Amino acid sequence: MSVGPSHPACFVFDGRLYVVPSGSDLSVSESARALRSRSAIELSGPTPPGGAAHWVVTGAVGGGVAFAVIAAAGGWHVTALLSLLLCFTMGALVGALLAAGTHSLVGAATGEGQAAPRASHAVEVPKDVASSAPDDSTGDELVLWSTLVSRYRRADATASGAEHLEAARDYETVARLLGLPPGRE
């Protein structure tokens, strides 16, 4: 009695067995692909929000030109080259900051930069659960057993007594069913 990667709801990634519940909006192969791509993204490091650099550069150039034109031809009548350069720099700084703030506001309003709604819903199956589960187990049973066993193992007896007792009670049922060692109180 054991469940492995040949199970219709399971796949292996990074040496660990994962199961996809039946209610997932992704198939097993899509979940495996999503998990692999998410892992590749995490390895490459975080990426800056899309288009932010364009906003900042455009704001800096626009602000710098606007301040320089106002300083030279507007009411300030600045003619010294150093003064014009300082006005351009000040305008570039103001323009860049305004553009970055506007980009973050627009991005927050449109949902830009947020995670895609189709994330992998795969659940890692602990090795002892996989080796003890019956061959005819459904993917949903594996998800339930894996979740309860993992929750019990993460529960800290000193953190919250009620949470630990609830996790232990749920684990006991799974442990009896799969023949796992009894829990600790």
C-alpha positions in Angstrom: 0.0 0.0 0.0 1.6 3.2 -1.2 0.9 6.1 -3.4 3.5 7.5 -5.8 3.9 9.6 -8.9 1.9 7.1 -10.9 -1.3 8.2 -9.0 -3.5 10.2 -11.4 -3.6 13.2 -9.1 0.1 13.2 -8.1 3.4 14.5 -9.5 7.0 14.7 -8.3 8.9 18.0 -8.1 12.3 18.5 -6.5 12.2 14.9 -5.1 8.9 15.5 -3.3 5.4 14.1 -4.0 2.6 16.6 -4.6 -1.1 16.0 -5.1 -3.7 18.2 -6.8 -7.2 18.3 -5.4 -10.2 17.6 -7.7 -11.6 21.1 -7.3 -8.5 22.8 -8.5 -8.8 25.0 -11.6 -5.5 23.5 -12.9 -4.8 20.0 -14.1 -2.0 17.9 -12.6 0.4 18.8 -15.5 -0.5 22.5 -15.3 0.0 22.5 -11.5 3.4 20.8 -12.0 4.3 23.4 -14.7 3.1 26.3 -12.4 5.2 25.0 -9.5 8.3 24.6 -11.7 7.9 28.1 -13.1 7.2 29.6 -9.7 10.4 27.9 -8.4 12.4 29.3 -11.3 11.1 32.8 -10.6 12.0 32.5 -6.9 15.5 31.3 -7.9 16.0 34.2 -10.2 15.0 36.7 -7.6 12.2 39.3 -7.4 11.6 41.4 -10.4 10.7 45.1 -10.3 7.1 46.1 -11.1 6.7 46.3 -14.9 7.0 49.7 -16.5 8.1 51.6 -13.4 11.4 52.6 -14.9 9.6 54.1 -17.9 7.4 56.2 -15.7 10.3 57.5 -13.7 12.5 58.4 -16.7 9.6 60.1 -18.5 8.7 62.0 -15.3 12.3 63.1 -14.8 12.8 64.3 -18.3 9.4 66.0 -18.4 9.9 67.7 -15.0 13.4 68.8 -15.8 12.5 70.3 -19.1 9.4 72.0 -17.6 11.4 73.6 -14.7 14.2 74.7 -17.1 11.7 76.3 -19.5 9.9 78.1 -16.7 13.2 79.2 -15.2 14.6 80.6 -18.5 11.5 81.9 -20.3 9.0 82.2 -17.5 8.8 84.6 -14.6 12.2 83.7 -13.1 14.4 84.9 -16.0 17.3 82.7 -15.1 20.2 83.0 -17.6 23.2 81.5 -15.9 24.0 78.0 -17.2 24.6 76.6 -13.8 21.3 78.0 -12.5 19.5 76.4 -15.5 21.2 73.1 -14.8 20.1 73.2 -11.2 16.6 74.1 -12.1 16.5 71.1 -14.6 17.9 68.8 -11.9 15.3 70.0 -9.4 12.5 69.5 -11.9 13.8 66.1 -12.8 13.8 65.0 -9.2 10.2 66.3 -8.7 9.0 64.8 -11.9 10.6 61.4 -11.1 9.0 61.3 -7.6 5.6 62.3 -9.0 5.8 59.7 -11.7 6.8 56.9 -9.3 3.9 57.8 -7.0 1.5 58.0 -9.9 2.7 54.6 -11.2 2.2 53.0 -7.8 -1.3 54.4 -7.5 -2.3 53.4 -11.0 -0.8 49.9 -10.5 -2.7 49.5 -7.2 -6.0 50.5 -8.8 -5.6 48.2 -11.9 -4.1 45.3 -10.0 -0.9 45.5 -11.9 2.0 43.5 -10.4 -0.3 41.2 -8.4 0.0 37.5 -8.5 -1.9 35.7 -11.3 -5.2 34.3 -10.1 -4.3 30.8 -11.4 -1.8 29.6 -8.9 -0.8 26.0 -8.3 -3.0 24.3 -5.7 -0.7 21.4 -5.2 -0.2 20.0 -1.7 3.0 18.3 -0.7 2.4 14.7 0.5 4.6 13.7 3.5 6.6 10.5 2.8 5.0 8.5 5.5 1.5 9.5 4.3 2.4 8.5 0.8 3.8 5.1 1.9 0.9 4.4 4.2 -2.0 5.5 1.9 -4.0 2.9 0.1 -3.4 2.5 -3.6 -7.0 3.4 -4.4 -6.9 6.7 -2.5 -8.4 9.7 -4.2 -6.5 12.9 -4.7 -8.8 14.7 -2.2 -8.2 12.1 0.5 -4.4 12.5 0.0 -4.9 16.3 0.3 -6.9 16.0 3.5 -4.5 13.5 5.1 -1.4 15.5 4.1 -2.9 18.7 5.3 -3.9 17.3 8.7 -0.6 15.6 9.2 1.4 18.7 8.2 -0.7 20.9 10.4 -0.2 18.6 13.4 3.6 18.5 12.9 3.7 22.3 12.6 1.5 22.9 15.7 3.5 24.0 18.7 2.2 22.7 22.0 3.3 25.8 23.8 1.9 28.4 21.3 -1.8 27.8 21.6 -3.2 24.9 23.6 -6.6 24.8 21.8 -4.9 24.9 18.3 -2.5 22.1 19.3 -5.3 19.9 20.8 -7.4 20.4 17.6 -4.5 19.5 15.4 -3.7 16.5 17.6 -7.3 15.3 17.5 -7.4 15.5 13.7 -4.0 13.8 13.4 -5.1 10.9 15.6 -7.9 10.0 13.2 -5.5 10.0 10.2 -2.8 8.2 12.2 -5.2 5.3 13.0 -6.5 5.1 9.5 -3.0 5.0 7.9 -1.2 3.2 10.6 1.1 6.2 11.5 2.7 6.5 14.9 0.3 8.0 17.5 0.6 11.7 18.3 2.2 13.4 21.2 0.0 15.4 23.7 
